[in-house]
Amino acid sequence: MIQQVIRFGNDMVIVFDEKGEQILEYQGHYDRVRDMILRDAPPTAKFIHAVFNLSGDGVPREEW
């Protein structure tokens, strides 16, 4: 069962079940998997946008 859905800035999507295992059939480009995920995800599923700032100097190791 879908528990967590993460959409990255490049529109790639990764999906995890309640055990933290990836669910490969739901993963891929957002436009391809969006409708299938919304159809099959339970109301308790968490949807996350992963935002990264790759243009800067990053963060110090101690803060990572």
Secondary structure, 3 states (H helix, E strand, C coil): CEEEEEEECCCEEEEEECCCCECHHHCEEHHHHHHHHHHHCCCCCEEEEECCCCCCCCCCHHHC
